[in-house]
Amino acid sequence: MADDRSKAAPTVAHNTADAITPVQETSERTHAVSSHADKAAQFIAEHGEVAFTYEEERKVLRRIDVRILPLILGAYFFQQLDKSTLSYVSIFGIMEDANLKSLEYSWLGSILYLAQLIFQPLAAYLLVKLPTGKVIGTAVICWGACAAIMASCTNFGSLLAMRFLLGSFEAMIAPSCLAVTQMWWRRSEQTLRASYWNAMNGVTFIVGSLVTYGLGHIVSTKIYRYQTIFIFCGVLTVIFGSVFIVFMPDSPMEAKYLTERERIIAVERLRANQMGVASRQWKWDHVRETFTDFKTLLWFILIVAISIASGGISTFGNLILKDFGFTSFNAILFSMPTGAIQIIVIIGSAWLATRISRKGIVITGLSCLPTIGAVLMLTVPRNENNKGVLLLGYYLVQCLGAITPMVYAWSAQNTGGDTKKKTSSAMMFMGMCTGNIIGPLLYNTKDAPLYRPGLIANLVMFVTCGVLGLLIPMYLMVLNKWHAKKREELGKQANIVDESMVRRKDMQESKAVEIEQNEHTARNIEDDNGLNDLPDLQNEDFIYVY
């Protein structure tokens, strides 16, 4: 059974037990590598294979965390900030100032995700073919410029057009962050890293609410308050995008801030992922496998369901709070705990899923919290005495934010092959966009203050997520048994250690066992499926995690 952490293997006396990879450094610097192999295989062939210690890997990991993680955290933060400005300005008179009708405001929320949906295939293609760092940085600058230019929009048509452009550039960021996570970290490390950048949703709630609260007090006869907010957020994003382009390496092989040995270690440590690193080759057989892969379809349905709920709540959240009986400024202040709740729940659930090695069960558990919250918001009367209970229901619903990153990480950890990784990510984000298009349209300002149609739809989606969280691991178990049978037919061991999911404290002992069994000492680069850019269903060495 595949776990997020392998059980500690019995200690085996061996003089190389502290080596992370048992392959000894060779004097031969070149090996024959297929032109279709991953760029990482070509890099190792050119620079030679090395053995390295646990401490060396920890040092490289720290350097990666310090340099790469803040950059993708910032990129995701500014994407969420610029995307959420519509919700922030909703209670500062944009409906009146821009002469918006009820459904027009809903469409301003949906059009951004429609643009992201349309541009997801292009985003996947660009992420395979072009340098990742440059692509992300350029997208950040472009959507920041769009956010700032929105300040010049004073009617529905112009706002709709700029929100569409904003969404087209933001289509790049979420799959990019996922691609970067797969490219730089082992599978056992990916869940927490993905939770960190997704937790920027919560940080955005807090920072965005504070910024909006401050800027909302600026009264001018020249521009509306919502225009001030658009300009401020947009300009900050453009500045960050410029910094991102300068400091973000395109891959571990091209990370100039690392030494040559550190770059080799950064690549070698990813070999056990069986996912590849970067190929810069678009492969149509990977695309076909993506669309015929049943587990990808299940995750697609799961992400659509949670995004329908998320889209409605994120767009109408401040309006719902206001209709609990709060003033505009108090509604902003009471939305701030939402950010803290999301940060705690996102990172806490990721830690728990890593600890117990079961994402499906965690997703089912998480689904119970917003289910309870939706029931409270549907059944508790709107009056002065019930504000506290209604707030509790609203905060419980916000726990839904932890499900989306869990699905992203779960899907990413179970997908191999560069093109398939990008196309699978594109499918996930197309599902996210689809849900976020539908979500705001289930709400209407005419339904205020109860918003019953939207909340009932959300309740159904939460239950759907809980059921899928239990069903998907069962299918993954079937796939693991199928791969074990294939390995046996090829003369390999049916049961193998999934090195990519071994916890650090168990890593040395597990390595000792594998050296004892001679599983890797005789394996050449060209024979290693982990660097042959194979999609997971074609790679019998790929182990699925639950």
C-alpha positions as CSV (number, residue, x, y, z in Angstrom):
1,M,0.0,0.0,0.0
2,A,1.4,3.4,-1.0
3,D,1.7,5.9,1.8
4,D,2.8,9.5,2.1
5,R,5.5,8.1,4.3
6,S,7.0,4.7,4.1
7,K,7.5,2.6,7.2
8,A,10.9,2.6,8.6
9,A,12.9,-0.3,7.2
10,P,14.9,-2.5,9.6
11,T,18.4,-1.2,10.1
12,V,21.0,-2.9,7.9
13,A,24.7,-2.5,8.6
14,H,26.4,-1.1,5.6
15,N,29.2,1.3,5.1
16,T,27.2,3.6,2.8
17,A,24.0,3.7,4.8
18,D,24.2,7.4,5.1
19,A,24.2,8.0,1.4
20,I,21.0,9.4,-0.1
21,T,21.8,7.8,-3.5
22,P,24.0,4.7,-3.7
23,V,25.3,5.6,-7.2
24,Q,29.0,6.4,-6.8
25,E,30.5,9.4,-8.5
26,T,32.0,8.3,-11.8
27,S,34.9,9.5,-13.8
28,E,32.9,9.0,-16.9
29,R,31.1,12.3,-17.6
30,T,28.9,11.3,-20.5
31,H,26.3,8.6,-21.1
32,A,24.1,7.8,-24.0
33,V,20.7,9.4,-23.3
34,S,17.6,9.3,-25.5
35,S,16.7,12.6,-27.1
36,H,13.2,12.0,-25.7
37,A,14.5,11.8,-22.1
38,D,13.9,14.4,-19.5
39,K,16.3,17.4,-19.4
40,A,17.3,16.1,-15.9
41,A,18.6,12.9,-17.4
42,Q,20.7,14.9,-20.0
43,F,22.0,17.1,-17.2
44,I,23.1,14.1,-15.1
45,A,24.7,12.4,-18.1
46,E,26.7,15.6,-18.8
47,H,27.8,16.2,-15.2
48,G,28.1,12.7,-13.9
49,E,26.2,10.8,-11.2
50,V,27.2,11.5,-7.6
51,A,26.6,10.0,-4.1
52,F,25.6,12.5,-1.5
53,T,24.8,12.5,2.2
54,Y,21.7,13.2,4.1
55,E,23.2,16.4,5.5
56,E,24.1,17.6,2.0
57,E,20.6,17.1,0.8
58,R,19.2,19.0,3.8
59,K,21.5,21.9,3.0
60,V,20.3,22.0,-0.7
61,L,16.7,21.7,0.4
62,R,17.1,24.7,2.8
63,R,18.6,26.7,0.0
64,I,15.7,25.8,-2.3
65,D,13.2,26.7,0.4
66,V,14.8,30.0,1.1
67,R,15.0,31.1,-2.6
68,I,12.2,29.5,-4.5
69,L,9.4,29.3,-1.9
70,P,9.1,33.0,-1.1
71,L,8.9,33.8,-4.8
72,I,6.0,31.4,-5.5
73,L,4.3,32.5,-2.3
74,G,4.5,36.1,-3.5
75,A,3.3,35.3,-7.0
76,Y,0.3,33.4,-5.6
77,F,-0.4,36.1,-3.0
78,F,-0.6,38.9,-5.6
79,Q,-2.7,36.8,-7.9
80,Q,-5.2,36.3,-5.1
81,L,-5.0,39.9,-4.1
82,D,-5.7,41.3,-7.6
83,K,-8.4,38.7,-8.2
84,S,-10.1,39.5,-4.9
85,T,-10.2,43.3,-5.3
86,L,-13.7,43.0,-6.8
87,S,-15.0,41.5,-3.5
88,Y,-13.2,44.2,-1.5
89,V,-14.7,47.1,-3.4
90,S,-18.2,45.5,-3.6
91,I,-19.1,47.2,-0.3
92,F,-17.6,50.6,-1.3
93,G,-20.2,51.5,-3.9
94,I,-18.8,50.0,-7.1
95,M,-22.4,48.8,-7.9
96,E,-23.6,52.4,-7.8
97,D,-20.5,54.2,-9.1
98,A,-20.2,51.9,-12.2
99,N,-24.0,51.6,-12.5
100,L,-23.9,47.8,-12.2
101,K,-27.1,45.7,-12.2
102,S,-27.4,42.6,-9.9
103,L,-26.3,39.9,-12.4
104,E,-23.7,42.2,-13.9
105,Y,-21.7,42.1,-10.7
106,S,-22.0,38.3,-10.7
107,W,-20.6,38.2,-14.2
108,L,-17.6,40.3,-13.2
109,G,-16.8,37.5,-10.8
110,S,-17.4,34.8,-13.3
111,I,-15.7,36.3,-16.4
112,L,-12.2,36.1,-14.8
113,Y,-12.6,32.3,-14.4
114,L,-14.0,32.0,-17.9
115,A,-10.8,33.7,-19.2
116,Q,-8.7,31.3,-17.1
117,L,-10.7,28.4,-18.5
118,I,-10.1,29.4,-22.1
119,F,-6.4,30.0,-21.6
120,Q,-5.5,26.9,-19.6
121,P,-4.5,24.8,-22.6
122,L,-2.2,27.6,-23.8
123,A,-0.8,27.9,-20.3
124,A,0.0,24.1,-20.2
125,Y,1.8,24.3,-23.6
126,L,3.9,27.4,-22.6
127,L,4.9,25.8,-19.3
128,V,6.3,22.8,-21.2
129,K,8.0,24.7,-24.0
130,L,9.3,27.9,-22.3
131,P,11.5,28.7,-19.3
132,T,9.2,28.5,-16.3
133,G,10.6,31.5,-14.3
134,K,10.4,33.9,-17.3
135,V,6.8,32.8,-18.1
136,I,5.6,33.3,-14.5
137,G,7.3,36.7,-14.1
138,T,5.9,38.0,-17.4
139,A,2.4,36.9,-16.4
140,V,2.7,38.6,-13.0
141,I,3.6,41.9,-14.6
142,C,0.9,41.7,-17.2
143,W,-2.0,40.9,-14.8
144,G,-0.7,43.6,-12.4
145,A,-0.9,46.1,-15.2
146,C,-4.5,45.0,-15.9
147,A,-5.4,45.4,-12.3
148,A,-4.1,49.0,-12.3
149,I,-5.8,49.8,-15.6
150,M,-9.1,48.7,-14.1
151,A,-9.1,52.0,-12.2
152,S,-10.0,53.7,-15.5
153,C,-13.1,51.6,-15.9
154,T,-16.3,53.2,-14.9
155,N,-19.0,51.0,-16.5
156,F,-19.9,47.3,-16.9
157,G,-18.4,46.9,-20.4
158,S,-15.0,48.2,-19.6
159,L,-14.8,46.4,-16.2
160,L,-15.9,43.1,-17.9
161,A,-13.2,43.5,-20.6
162,M,-10.4,44.2,-18.1
163,R,-11.5,41.4,-15.8
164,F,-11.3,39.0,-18.8
165,L,-7.7,40.2,-19.5
166,L,-6.8,39.9,-15.9
167,G,-8.0,36.3,-15.9
168,S,-6.2,35.4,-19.1
169,F,-2.8,36.3,-17.6
170,E,-3.7,34.8,-14.2
171,A,-4.4,31.5,-15.9
172,M,-0.7,30.9,-15.8
173,I,-0.1,31.3,-12.1
174,A,-1.8,28.3,-10.4
175,P,-0.5,25.6,-12.8
176,S,2.9,27.4,-12.7
177,C,3.1,27.1,-8.9
178,L,2.2,23.5,-9.1
179,A,4.8,22.9,-11.8
180,V,7.4,24.6,-9.7
181,T,6.5,22.4,-6.7
182,Q,6.8,19.3,-8.8
183,M,10.1,20.5,-10.3
184,W,12.0,21.4,-7.1
185,W,10.7,19.1,-4.2
186,R,10.4,15.4,-3.6
187,R,6.8,14.0,-3.4
188,S,7.0,13.7,0.4
189,E,7.7,17.4,0.5
190,Q,5.2,18.6,-2.0
191,T,2.0,18.5,0.1
192,L,3.3,21.0,2.7
193,R,4.9,23.3,0.0
194,A,1.7,23.3,-2.0
195,S,-0.2,24.2,1.2
196,Y,2.1,27.1,1.9
197,W,1.4,28.9,-1.4
198,N,-2.3,28.0,-1.2
199,A,-2.3,29.5,2.3
200,M,-1.7,32.8,0.6
201,N,-5.5,32.8,0.1
202,G,-5.8,33.4,3.8
203,V,-3.0,36.0,3.9
204,T,-4.8,37.8,1.1
205,F,-8.0,37.9,3.2
206,I,-6.1,39.6,6.1
207,V,-3.8,41.9,4.1
208,G,-6.4,42.7,1.5
209,S,-9.0,43.5,4.2
210,L,-6.5,45.8,6.1
211,V,-5.5,47.6,2.9
212,T,-9.1,48.0,1.8
213,Y,-10.1,49.3,5.2
214,G,-7.3,51.9,5.1
215,L,-7.8,52.9,1.4
216,G,-11.6,52.9,1.8
217,H,-11.3,55.9,4.2
218,I,-9.7,58.0,1.4
219,V,-12.4,60.2,0.0
220,S,-11.6,62.1,-3.2
221,T,-13.7,64.2,-5.6
222,K,-11.4,63.1,-8.4
223,I,-11.7,59.3,-8.3
224,Y,-13.9,56.7,-6.7
225,R,-12.7,54.6,-3.7
226,Y,-12.6,51.4,-5.7
227,Q,-10.3,53.0,-8.3
228,T,-7.8,53.8,-5.5
229,I,-7.8,50.2,-4.4
230,F,-7.3,48.9,-8.0
231,I,-4.3,51.3,-8.6
232,F,-2.6,50.4,-5.3
233,C,-2.8,46.6,-5.8
234,G,-1.9,46.7,-9.5
235,V,1.3,48.8,-9.1
236,L,2.5,46.6,-6.2
237,T,2.0,43.5,-8.4
238,V,4.0,45.0,-11.3
239,I,6.9,45.7,-9.0
240,F,6.9,42.2,-7.6
241,G,6.8,40.7,-11.1
242,S,10.0,42.5,-12.1
243,V,11.7,41.1,-9.0
244,F,10.4,37.6,-9.8
245,I,12.0,37.6,-13.3
246,V,15.4,38.6,-11.9
247,F,15.6,36.0,-9.0
248,M,13.6,33.0,-10.2
249,P,15.6,30.2,-11.9
250,D,13.9,28.2,-14.6
251,S,14.8,24.8,-13.3
252,P,17.2,23.1,-10.8
253,M,19.6,22.5,-13.7
254,E,19.7,26.3,-14.4
255,A,19.8,27.5,-10.8
256,K,22.9,29.7,-10.9
257,Y,22.7,30.5,-7.2
258,L,23.5,26.8,-6.5
259,T,27.0,25.4,-7.0
260,E,27.4,22.7,-9.7
261,R,27.4,19.9,-7.1
262,E,24.3,21.4,-5.4
263,R,22.5,21.5,-8.8
264,I,23.4,17.8,-9.3
265,I,22.0,16.9,-5.9
266,A,18.9,19.0,-6.5
267,V,18.2,17.0,-9.6
268,E,19.3,13.5,-8.3
269,R,17.0,13.8,-5.2
270,L,14.0,14.1,-7.6
271,R,14.8,10.9,-9.5
272,A,12.8,8.8,-7.0
273,N,9.7,10.9,-7.8
274,Q,9.3,8.9,-11.1
275,M,7.8,12.1,-12.5
276,G,10.6,13.8,-14.5
277,V,11.7,17.4,-14.0
278,A,11.5,19.3,-17.3
279,S,11.6,18.0,-20.9
280,R,10.8,21.1,-22.9
281,Q,9.1,18.6,-25.4
282,W,5.4,18.5,-26.0
283,K,4.2,14.9,-26.3
284,W,0.8,14.1,-27.6
285,D,0.7,10.6,-26.2
286,H,0.8,12.2,-22.7
287,V,-2.1,14.4,-23.6
288,R,-4.1,11.4,-24.8
289,E,-3.4,9.5,-21.6
290,T,-4.5,12.5,-19.5
291,F,-8.0,12.6,-21.1
292,T,-8.4,8.8,-20.8
293,D,-7.1,8.6,-17.2
294,F,-10.1,7.8,-14.9
295,K,-8.4,9.1,-11.7
296,T,-7.8,12.5,-13.4
297,L,-11.5,12.6,-14.2
298,L,-12.4,11.9,-10.6
299,W,-10.1,14.7,-9.4
300,F,-11.6,17.0,-12.1
301,I,-15.1,16.4,-10.7
302,L,-13.9,16.9,-7.1
303,I,-12.2,20.3,-8.0
304,V,-15.3,21.4,-9.9
305,A,-17.5,20.7,-6.9
306,I,-15.4,22.6,-4.4
307,S,-14.8,25.5,-6.8
308,I,-18.5,26.0,-7.3
309,A,-18.8,26.6,-3.6
310,S,-15.6,28.6,-3.4
311,G,-16.6,30.8,-6.3
312,G,-19.9,31.9,-4.9
313,I,-18.6,32.5,-1.3
314,S,-15.5,34.4,-2.4
315,T,-17.5,36.8,-4.6
316,F,-20.5,37.3,-2.3
317,G,-18.7,36.8,1.0
318,N,-18.5,40.4,2.1
319,L,-22.1,41.0,1.0
320,I,-23.3,38.0,3.0
321,L,-21.5,39.4,6.1
322,K,-23.0,42.8,5.5
323,D,-26.5,41.2,5.4
324,F,-25.9,39.7,8.8
325,G,-26.4,43.2,10.1
326,F,-22.9,44.7,9.9
327,T,-21.8,48.0,8.5
328,S,-19.5,48.1,5.4
329,F,-16.3,48.7,7.5
330,N,-17.3,46.2,10.1
331,A,-18.0,43.6,7.4
332,I,-14.4,44.0,6.2
333,L,-13.0,43.6,9.8
334,F,-15.1,40.5,10.4
335,S,-13.8,39.0,7.1
336,M,-10.2,39.1,8.5
337,P,-10.5,36.1,10.7
338,T,-11.4,34.2,7.6
339,G,-7.9,34.6,6.4
340,A,-6.4,33.3,9.7
341,I,-8.8,30.3,9.6
342,Q,-7.8,29.4,6.1
343,I,-4.1,29.6,6.9
344,I,-4.4,27.4,9.9
345,V,-6.8,24.9,8.2
346,I,-4.8,24.7,5.0
347,I,-1.4,24.1,6.6
348,G,-2.8,22.0,9.4
349,S,-4.7,19.7,7.1
350,A,-1.6,19.3,4.9
351,W,0.5,18.4,7.9
352,L,-2.1,15.9,9.0
353,A,-2.4,14.4,5.5
354,T,1.4,14.0,5.4
355,R,1.5,12.5,8.8
356,I,-1.2,9.9,8.4
357,S,-0.5,9.4,4.7
358,R,-4.2,9.7,3.7
359,K,-5.3,12.7,1.7
360,G,-8.7,11.2,0.8
361,I,-9.8,10.8,4.4
362,V,-8.6,14.3,5.3
363,I,-10.6,15.8,2.4
364,T,-13.7,13.9,3.7
365,G,-13.1,15.3,7.2
366,L,-12.6,18.8,5.9
367,S,-15.9,18.6,3.9
368,C,-17.8,18.1,7.2
369,L,-16.8,21.6,8.5
370,P,-18.3,23.7,5.6
371,T,-21.3,21.3,5.5
372,I,-22.1,22.2,9.1
373,G,-21.5,25.9,8.4
374,A,-23.8,25.9,5.4
375,V,-26.6,24.3,7.4
376,L,-26.2,27.0,10.1
377,M,-26.4,29.8,7.6
378,L,-29.5,28.2,6.0
379,T,-31.4,27.5,9.2
380,V,-30.5,30.3,11.7
381,P,-32.7,33.4,11.4
382,R,-31.1,36.7,10.4
383,N,-31.5,38.9,13.5
384,E,-29.4,40.9,16.0
385,N,-29.3,38.0,18.5
386,N,-27.9,35.4,16.0
387,K,-25.0,37.4,14.6
388,G,-22.5,35.2,16.5
389,V,-24.0,31.9,15.3
390,L,-24.2,33.2,11.7
391,L,-20.5,34.3,11.9
392,L,-19.6,30.8,13.2
393,G,-21.4,29.2,10.2
394,Y,-19.6,31.6,7.8
395,Y,-16.2,30.8,9.3
396,L,-16.9,27.1,9.1
397,V,-17.8,27.4,5.4
398,Q,-14.4,29.1,4.8
399,C,-12.7,25.9,5.8
400,L,-13.4,24.8,2.2
401,G,-10.3,26.6,1.3
402,A,-8.2,23.7,2.5
403,I,-9.8,21.2,0.1
404,T,-8.6,22.8,-3.1
405,P,-4.8,22.7,-2.4
406,M,-5.2,19.1,-1.1
407,V,-6.7,18.1,-4.5
408,Y,-3.9,20.0,-6.4
409,A,-1.2,18.2,-4.4
410,W,-3.0,14.8,-4.5
411,S,-3.3,15.0,-8.3
412,A,0.2,16.3,-8.8
413,Q,1.8,13.6,-6.7
414,N,0.0,10.9,-8.7
415,T,1.0,12.1,-12.2
416,G,4.2,11.4,-14.1
417,G,5.7,12.6,-17.4
418,D,6.3,16.3,-18.1
419,T,3.6,16.9,-20.7
420,K,1.1,14.8,-18.7
421,K,1.9,16.8,-15.5
422,K,1.2,20.1,-17.3
423,T,-2.0,18.9,-19.0
424,S,-3.3,17.2,-15.9
425,S,-2.6,20.4,-14.0
426,A,-4.4,22.3,-16.8
427,M,-7.4,20.0,-16.3
428,M,-7.5,20.6,-12.6
429,F,-7.4,24.4,-13.1
430,M,-10.0,24.2,-15.9
431,G,-12.2,22.4,-13.4
432,M,-11.4,25.1,-10.8
433,C,-12.3,27.8,-13.4
434,T,-15.5,26.0,-14.4
435,G,-16.6,25.8,-10.8
436,N,-15.7,29.4,-10.2
437,I,-17.7,30.5,-13.3
438,I,-20.8,28.6,-12.1
439,G,-20.5,29.5,-8.4
440,P,-21.1,33.3,-8.5
441,L,-24.1,32.8,-10.9
442,L,-25.8,30.7,-8.3
443,Y,-26.0,33.8,-6.1
444,N,-28.0,36.9,-6.9
445,T,-28.2,40.2,-5.0
446,K,-32.0,39.8,-5.3
447,D,-31.7,36.8,-3.0
448,A,-30.3,38.9,-0.2
449,P,-30.2,38.6,2.8
450,L,-30.6,34.8,2.9
451,Y,-29.0,33.7,-0.5
452,R,-30.8,30.4,-0.1
453,P,-30.3,29.1,-3.7
454,G,-26.5,29.6,-3.5
455,L,-26.1,28.1,-0.1
456,I,-28.2,25.0,-0.9
457,A,-26.0,24.4,-4.0
458,N,-22.9,24.8,-1.9
459,L,-24.2,22.3,0.7
460,V,-24.7,19.7,-2.1
461,M,-21.1,20.3,-3.3
462,F,-19.6,19.8,0.1
463,V,-21.3,16.4,0.5
464,T,-20.1,15.4,-3.0
465,C,-16.5,16.3,-2.0
466,G,-16.8,14.1,1.1
467,V,-18.0,11.1,-0.9
468,L,-15.2,11.4,-3.5
469,G,-12.6,11.7,-0.8
470,L,-13.5,8.1,0.2
471,L,-13.9,6.7,-3.3
472,I,-10.7,7.9,-5.1
473,P,-8.2,6.0,-2.8
474,M,-10.0,2.8,-3.6
475,Y,-9.2,3.3,-7.3
476,L,-5.6,4.2,-6.5
477,M,-5.2,0.9,-4.7
478,V,-6.3,-0.9,-7.8
479,L,-3.7,0.9,-9.9
480,N,-1.0,0.1,-7.4
481,K,-1.9,-3.6,-7.6
482,W,-1.8,-3.4,-11.4
483,H,1.7,-1.8,-11.4
484,A,2.9,-4.5,-8.9
485,K,1.7,-7.2,-11.3
486,K,3.4,-5.5,-14.2
487,R,6.7,-5.3,-12.3
488,E,6.5,-9.0,-11.5
489,E,5.8,-9.9,-15.1
490,L,9.0,-7.9,-16.1
491,G,11.1,-9.8,-13.6
492,K,11.2,-6.9,-11.1
493,Q,10.3,-7.0,-7.4
494,A,6.5,-6.6,-7.0
495,N,6.9,-4.7,-3.7
496,I,9.3,-1.8,-3.9
497,V,10.2,1.1,-1.5
498,D,8.8,4.4,-2.7
499,E,11.9,6.6,-1.9
500,S,10.1,9.8,-2.9
501,M,7.7,9.4,0.1
502,V,10.2,8.3,2.7
503,R,10.3,10.6,5.7
504,R,13.7,12.1,6.4
505,K,14.4,10.3,9.6
506,D,13.7,7.0,7.9
507,M,15.6,7.8,4.8
508,Q,19.0,6.5,5.7
509,E,17.7,3.1,6.9
510,S,15.6,2.7,3.8
511,K,18.6,3.5,1.6
512,A,20.6,0.9,3.4
513,V,18.1,-1.8,2.6
514,E,18.0,-0.8,-1.0
515,I,21.8,-0.9,-1.3
516,E,21.7,-4.3,0.3
517,Q,19.2,-5.5,-2.3
518,N,21.3,-3.9,-5.1
519,E,18.2,-2.4,-6.6
520,H,19.8,0.7,-7.9
521,T,23.5,0.1,-8.2
522,A,23.2,-1.5,-11.6
523,R,20.6,0.9,-13.0
524,N,21.8,3.3,-15.6
525,I,20.2,6.7,-16.4
526,E,18.7,5.3,-19.6
527,D,17.1,2.4,-17.7
528,D,15.7,4.6,-15.0
529,N,12.0,5.2,-15.6
530,G,12.0,8.2,-13.3
531,L,14.1,10.2,-15.9
532,N,12.6,8.7,-19.1
533,D,9.7,11.2,-19.1
534,L,7.1,8.4,-19.0
535,P,3.5,9.1,-18.1
536,D,2.6,7.3,-14.8
537,L,0.3,4.7,-16.3
538,Q,3.1,3.5,-18.6
539,N,5.7,3.5,-15.8
540,E,5.4,0.3,-13.8
541,D,7.7,1.7,-11.1
542,F,5.3,4.6,-10.3
543,I,3.6,4.2,-6.9
544,Y,0.3,6.0,-6.3
545,V,-0.3,7.7,-2.9
546,Y,-3.6,7.8,-1.1
